[in-house]
Amino acid sequence: MERRKPLSPNEFIKYVVRPINPKEMDLWVKSNNINVEKTQLFFDYICSLYSIMSDTYLGADTIVTEEDKLGHFDWCWNKNVDNFKKENILFENEGEHKNYFWTFFEESFYGDKEDKNVEKIDFYLTRLFKLHIQKTKSELDMLKDIYFVLDNSLIIDNNE
């Protein structure tokens, strides 16, 4: 991740709150070499992982320790990778992408015991990955980070 110059308070508010216009969004997609189809694939990958986690989560009274949480996450992660492999879509099993999502879900899924988080995570991921929805510069930076983390883990077989 690149280091940027500090923002003034006014610039920061705009960065976090003000959506960019559709023309700027198109320019951003092109200048960052964002592939629309891959964006949809990565959205499906994350939603599938999240769905597996939600469907198999036994609750905070059962999955208590850090080891329990990591064990559940690992099982779900491996299941998701295997599911995509069955569709001939190959992702690395280990790497920066797994660490990124463990950190994300450790805080947002396992860390907060409120049921409303399910809705918030779903809303957030949909808003982030659907390119037709207006975004702030902050959201675009997050999308770019996730996109390239997953893109680097995608295994392309050039022999086919």
C-alpha positions as CSV (number, residue, x, y, z in Angstrom):
1,M,0.0,0.0,0.0
2,E,1.4,3.3,-1.0
3,R,1.9,6.1,1.5
4,R,0.2,9.4,0.8
5,K,0.6,12.9,2.1
6,P,-1.5,13.8,5.1
7,L,-4.9,15.3,4.4
8,S,-6.2,18.5,5.9
9,P,-9.4,18.0,7.9
10,N,-11.5,19.4,5.0
11,E,-9.8,17.1,2.5
12,F,-10.3,14.1,4.9
13,I,-14.0,14.8,5.2
14,K,-14.3,14.9,1.4
15,Y,-12.2,11.7,1.1
16,V,-14.5,9.8,3.5
17,V,-17.9,11.3,2.8
18,R,-18.2,12.9,-0.6
19,P,-19.0,10.4,-3.5
20,I,-17.2,10.9,-6.8
21,N,-19.2,11.4,-10.0
22,P,-19.8,8.7,-12.5
23,K,-17.2,10.2,-14.9
24,E,-14.5,10.1,-12.3
25,M,-15.5,6.6,-11.4
26,D,-15.0,5.4,-15.0
27,L,-11.7,7.2,-15.1
28,W,-10.6,5.5,-11.9
29,V,-11.6,2.1,-13.1
30,K,-9.6,2.5,-16.3
31,S,-6.6,4.2,-14.7
32,N,-6.3,1.3,-12.1
33,N,-6.8,-1.4,-14.7
34,I,-9.8,-2.7,-12.8
35,N,-11.5,-5.6,-14.8
36,V,-15.3,-5.5,-14.3
37,E,-15.7,-9.2,-14.6
38,K,-12.9,-9.9,-12.0
39,T,-14.6,-7.4,-9.7
40,Q,-17.8,-9.5,-9.9
41,L,-15.8,-12.7,-9.4
42,F,-14.1,-11.3,-6.3
43,F,-17.4,-10.1,-5.0
44,D,-18.8,-13.6,-5.5
45,Y,-15.7,-15.1,-3.8
46,I,-16.1,-12.9,-0.7
47,C,-19.9,-13.3,-0.5
48,S,-19.5,-17.1,-0.8
49,L,-16.9,-17.1,2.0
50,Y,-19.2,-14.9,4.1
51,S,-22.2,-17.1,3.4
52,I,-20.3,-20.3,4.5
53,M,-19.2,-18.5,7.7
54,S,-22.7,-17.3,8.5
55,D,-24.3,-20.7,7.7
56,T,-21.8,-22.7,9.8
57,Y,-21.3,-20.3,12.7
58,L,-22.5,-22.0,15.9
59,G,-22.6,-18.8,18.0
60,A,-20.4,-16.9,20.4
61,D,-21.3,-19.4,23.2
62,T,-19.7,-22.3,21.2
63,I,-16.9,-20.5,19.3
64,V,-15.3,-18.8,22.2
65,T,-11.5,-18.8,22.0
66,E,-9.2,-17.3,19.3
67,E,-8.3,-20.8,18.4
68,D,-12.0,-21.7,17.8
69,K,-12.5,-18.6,15.7
70,L,-9.4,-19.3,13.6
71,G,-10.4,-22.9,13.2
72,H,-13.9,-22.0,12.0
73,F,-12.5,-19.4,9.6
74,D,-9.8,-21.8,8.2
75,W,-12.5,-24.5,7.6
76,C,-14.7,-21.9,5.8
77,W,-11.8,-20.5,3.9
78,N,-10.7,-24.0,2.7
79,K,-14.3,-24.9,1.8
80,N,-14.7,-21.7,-0.3
81,V,-11.4,-22.3,-2.1
82,D,-12.5,-25.9,-2.8
83,N,-15.9,-24.8,-4.1
84,F,-14.3,-22.4,-6.5
85,K,-11.8,-25.0,-7.6
86,K,-14.8,-27.3,-8.6
87,E,-15.8,-24.5,-11.0
88,N,-12.2,-24.4,-12.3
89,I,-11.5,-21.0,-10.7
90,L,-8.3,-21.4,-8.7
91,F,-7.2,-19.2,-5.8
92,E,-4.1,-19.7,-3.8
93,N,-5.1,-21.3,-0.5
94,E,-2.6,-19.3,1.7
95,G,-1.2,-15.8,1.4
96,E,-1.9,-12.1,1.9
97,H,-5.5,-12.5,0.8
98,K,-6.3,-15.0,3.5
99,N,-4.5,-12.9,6.2
100,Y,-6.4,-9.8,4.9
101,F,-9.8,-11.5,5.2
102,W,-9.0,-13.2,8.6
103,T,-8.3,-9.7,10.0
104,F,-11.4,-8.3,8.4
105,F,-13.7,-11.0,9.6
106,E,-12.0,-11.4,13.0
107,E,-13.0,-7.9,13.8
108,S,-16.3,-7.5,11.9
109,F,-17.8,-11.0,12.2
110,Y,-16.3,-12.7,15.3
111,G,-15.5,-9.6,17.3
112,D,-18.9,-7.9,17.3
113,K,-21.6,-10.0,18.8
114,E,-24.5,-8.0,17.4
115,D,-26.7,-9.6,14.7
116,K,-26.9,-6.3,12.9
117,N,-23.4,-6.9,11.8
118,V,-24.6,-9.5,9.3
119,E,-26.6,-6.8,7.5
120,K,-23.8,-4.2,7.8
121,I,-21.2,-6.5,6.3
122,D,-23.5,-7.5,3.4
123,F,-24.4,-3.9,2.8
124,Y,-20.7,-2.8,2.9
125,L,-19.5,-5.5,0.5
126,T,-22.3,-4.9,-1.9
127,R,-21.7,-1.1,-1.9
128,L,-17.9,-1.6,-2.3
129,F,-18.0,-4.1,-5.2
130,K,-20.9,-3.0,-7.3
131,L,-19.3,-0.5,-9.7
132,H,-22.5,1.2,-10.6
133,I,-23.0,2.4,-7.0
134,Q,-21.4,5.8,-6.3
135,K,-18.4,5.6,-4.0
136,T,-16.2,7.9,-2.0
137,K,-12.4,8.0,-2.6
138,S,-12.0,6.1,0.6
139,E,-14.2,3.3,-0.6
140,L,-12.3,3.3,-3.9
141,D,-9.0,2.9,-2.1
142,M,-10.5,0.0,-0.1
143,L,-11.9,-1.7,-3.3
144,K,-8.5,-1.3,-5.0
145,D,-6.7,-2.9,-2.1
146,I,-9.0,-5.9,-2.0
147,Y,-9.1,-6.2,-5.8
148,F,-5.3,-6.5,-6.1
149,V,-4.9,-8.7,-3.0
150,L,-7.4,-11.2,-4.6
151,D,-6.1,-10.7,-8.1
152,N,-2.6,-11.7,-6.9
153,S,-4.0,-14.9,-5.4
154,L,-5.9,-15.9,-8.6
155,I,-4.2,-18.7,-10.4
156,I,-4.4,-18.3,-14.2
157,D,-3.6,-21.4,-16.2
158,N,-2.3,-20.2,-19.5
159,N,-2.3,-23.8,-20.9
160,E,-6.0,-23.8,-21.5
